[in-house]
Amino acid sequence: MRRKFTIVSLLLFVSCLAIVPMVFGQEGGHGEVVLDSTVKSAIAIACGFAIGIAAAGGGLGQGRAIASGLEGIARNPGAYGQIFTPLIVGLALIESLVIYAFVISIMLYMKL
């Protein structure tokens, strides 16, 4: 229960930081949004939190996947071929989510 509360509160905090540019942005001459330094700082902090949370989640997911795969191989060494390939594919998919978070945060940061 406490873990769910922590995850929900972190997601709420990060989503509040993501809303800041939309709320405090000012419209410029040609319809573009002009951001002041407070909003730019909030976007930079949100980018940092996004990378940190993505890396932590990816690390935890990869650690659990590797632990489970090695436990399965240790219990049944003959199943190495059936466990290893899906394990590597799963690790690549977990890492791709972290890379997507990195790319999105870099795109946000470059908008400043």
CYANA upper distance limits for C-alpha pairs under 8 A (distance plus 0.5 A):
  1 MET  CA      5 PHE  CA      6.87
  2 ARG  CA      6 THR  CA      6.71
  3 ARG  CA      7 ILE  CA      6.71
  4 LYS  CA      8 VAL  CA      6.56
  5 PHE  CA      9 SER  CA      6.53
  6 THR  CA     10 LEU  CA      6.65
  7 ILE  CA     11 LEU  CA      6.69
  8 VAL  CA     12 LEU  CA      6.61
  9 SER  CA     13 PHE  CA      6.63
 10 LEU  CA     14 VAL  CA      6.68
 11 LEU  CA     15 SER  CA      6.53
 12 LEU  CA     16 CYS  CA      6.62
 13 PHE  CA     17 LEU  CA      6.93
 14 VAL  CA     18 ALA  CA      6.80
 14 VAL  CA     46 ALA  CA      6.88
 14 VAL  CA     49 PHE  CA      7.73
 14 VAL  CA     50 ALA  CA      8.00
 15 SER  CA     19 ILE  CA      6.84
 16 CYS  CA     20 VAL  CA      7.13
 17 LEU  CA     42 ALA  CA      6.77
 17 LEU  CA     43 ILE  CA      7.45
 17 LEU  CA     45 ILE  CA      8.49
 17 LEU  CA     46 ALA  CA      6.27
 18 ALA  CA     43 ILE  CA      7.45
 18 ALA  CA     46 ALA  CA      7.11
 19 ILE  CA     23 VAL  CA      6.93
 20 VAL  CA     24 PHE  CA      6.52
 20 VAL  CA     25 GLY  CA      8.45
 20 VAL  CA     39 VAL  CA      6.93
 20 VAL  CA     42 ALA  CA      7.58
 20 VAL  CA     43 ILE  CA      8.26
 21 PRO  CA     25 GLY  CA      5.80
 21 PRO  CA     35 LEU  CA      7.66
 21 PRO  CA     39 VAL  CA      6.22
 21 PRO  CA     40 LYS  CA      8.42
 21 PRO  CA     43 ILE  CA      7.86
 24 PHE  CA     35 LEU  CA      8.02
 24 PHE  CA     39 VAL  CA      7.41
 25 GLY  CA     33 VAL  CA      6.23
 25 GLY  CA     34 VAL  CA      6.41
 25 GLY  CA     35 LEU  CA      5.68
 25 GLY  CA     36 ASP  CA      7.89
 25 GLY  CA     39 VAL  CA      8.00
 26 GLN  CA     33 VAL  CA      5.91
 26 GLN  CA     34 VAL  CA      5.62
 26 GLN  CA     35 LEU  CA      6.90
 27 GLU  CA     31 GLY  CA      6.28
 27 GLU  CA     32 GLU  CA      6.24
 27 GLU  CA     33 VAL  CA      5.04
 27 GLU  CA     34 VAL  CA      6.29
 28 GLY  CA     32 GLU  CA      5.82
 28 GLY  CA     33 VAL  CA      6.24
 28 GLY  CA     34 VAL  CA      6.23
 35 LEU  CA     39 VAL  CA      6.47
 35 LEU  CA     40 LYS  CA      6.99
 35 LEU  CA    112 LEU  CA      8.35
 36 ASP  CA     40 LYS  CA      6.86
 37 SER  CA     41 SER  CA      6.55
 38 THR  CA     42 ALA  CA      6.72
 39 VAL  CA     43 ILE  CA      6.66
 40 LYS  CA     44 ALA  CA      6.72
 40 LYS  CA    112 LEU  CA      6.85
 41 SER  CA     45 ILE  CA      6.69
 42 ALA  CA     46 ALA  CA      6.55
 43 ILE  CA     47 CYS  CA      6.64
 43 ILE  CA    108 LEU  CA      7.87
 43 ILE  CA    109 TYR  CA      7.51
 44 ALA  CA     48 GLY  CA      6.85
 44 ALA  CA    109 TYR  CA      6.84
 45 ILE  CA     49 PHE  CA      6.73
 46 ALA  CA     50 ALA  CA      6.53
 47 CYS  CA     51 ILE  CA      6.81
 47 CYS  CA    105 SER  CA      5.43
 47 CYS  CA    106 ILE  CA      7.95
 47 CYS  CA    108 LEU  CA      7.78
 47 CYS  CA    109 TYR  CA      7.44
 48 GLY  CA     52 GLY  CA      6.67
 48 GLY  CA    105 SER  CA      8.35
 49 PHE  CA     53 ILE  CA      6.47
 50 ALA  CA     54 ALA  CA      6.49
 50 ALA  CA    101 ALA  CA      7.22
 50 ALA  CA    102 PHE  CA      8.27
 50 ALA  CA    105 SER  CA      7.40
 51 ILE  CA     55 ALA  CA      6.46
 51 ILE  CA     98 VAL  CA      8.16
 51 ILE  CA    101 ALA  CA      6.90
 51 ILE  CA    102 PHE  CA      6.40
 51 ILE  CA    105 SER  CA      7.71
 52 GLY  CA     56 ALA  CA      6.56
 53 ILE  CA     57 GLY  CA      6.49
 54 ALA  CA     58 GLY  CA      6.42
 54 ALA  CA     97 LEU  CA      8.15
 54 ALA  CA     98 VAL  CA      5.80
 54 ALA  CA    101 ALA  CA      6.93
 55 ALA  CA     59 GLY  CA      6.42
 55 ALA  CA     98 VAL  CA      6.57
 56 ALA  CA     60 LEU  CA      6.64
 57 GLY  CA     61 GLY  CA      6.56
 58 GLY  CA     62 GLN  CA      6.48
 58 GLY  CA     94 ILE  CA      6.49
 58 GLY  CA     95 GLU  CA      6.86
 58 GLY  CA     97 LEU  CA      8.10
 58 GLY  CA     98 VAL  CA      6.72
 59 GLY  CA     63 GLY  CA      6.48
 60 LEU  CA     64 ARG  CA      6.70
 61 GLY  CA     65 ALA  CA      6.63
 61 GLY  CA     94 ILE  CA      7.57
 62 GLN  CA     66 ILE  CA      6.53
 62 GLN  CA     91 LEU  CA      6.55
 62 GLN  CA     94 ILE  CA      7.39
 63 GLY  CA     67 ALA  CA      6.55
 64 ARG  CA     68 SER  CA      6.60
 65 ALA  CA     69 GLY  CA      6.58
 65 ALA  CA     87 LEU  CA      7.61
 65 ALA  CA     90 GLY  CA      8.34
 65 ALA  CA     91 LEU  CA      7.94
 66 ILE  CA     70 LEU  CA      6.51
 66 ILE  CA     87 LEU  CA      7.80
 67 ALA  CA     71 GLU  CA      6.55
 68 SER  CA     72 GLY  CA      6.66
 69 GLY  CA     73 ILE  CA      6.74
 69 GLY  CA     83 ILE  CA      6.98
 69 GLY  CA     84 PHE  CA      7.78
 69 GLY  CA     87 LEU  CA      7.09
 70 LEU  CA     74 ALA  CA      6.46
 71 GLU  CA     75 ARG  CA      6.69
 72 GLY  CA     76 ASN  CA      6.66
 72 GLY  CA     77 PRO  CA      8.42
 72 GLY  CA     79 ALA  CA      8.41
 72 GLY  CA     83 ILE  CA      8.08
 73 ILE  CA     77 PRO  CA      5.38
 73 ILE  CA     78 GLY  CA      8.05
 73 ILE  CA     79 ALA  CA      6.81
 73 ILE  CA     80 TYR  CA      6.14
 73 ILE  CA     83 ILE  CA      7.67
 76 ASN  CA     80 TYR  CA      8.14
 79 ALA  CA     83 ILE  CA      6.66
 80 TYR  CA     84 PHE  CA      6.25
 81 GLY  CA     85 THR  CA      7.18
 82 GLN  CA     86 PRO  CA      7.82
 83 ILE  CA     87 LEU  CA      6.60
 84 PHE  CA     88 ILE  CA      6.78
 85 THR  CA     89 VAL  CA      6.83
 86 PRO  CA     90 GLY  CA      6.48
 87 LEU  CA     91 LEU  CA      6.67
 88 ILE  CA     92 ALA  CA      6.72
 89 VAL  CA     93 LEU  CA      6.81
 90 GLY  CA     94 ILE  CA      6.72
 91 LEU  CA     95 GLU  CA      6.63
 92 ALA  CA     96 SER  CA      6.57
 93 LEU  CA     97 LEU  CA      7.13
 94 ILE  CA     98 VAL  CA      7.43
 95 GLU  CA     99 ILE  CA      6.83
 96 SER  CA    100 TYR  CA      6.63
 97 LEU  CA    101 ALA  CA      6.85
 98 VAL  CA    102 PHE  CA      6.75
 99 ILE  CA    103 VAL  CA      6.65
100 TYR  CA    104 ILE  CA      6.64
101 ALA  CA    105 SER  CA      6.61
102 PHE  CA    106 ILE  CA      6.64
103 VAL  CA    107 MET  CA      6.64
104 ILE  CA    108 LEU  CA      6.73
105 SER  CA    109 TYR  CA      6.59
106 ILE  CA    110 MET  CA      6.57
107 MET  CA    111 LYS  CA      6.98
108 LEU  CA    112 LEU  CA      7.75
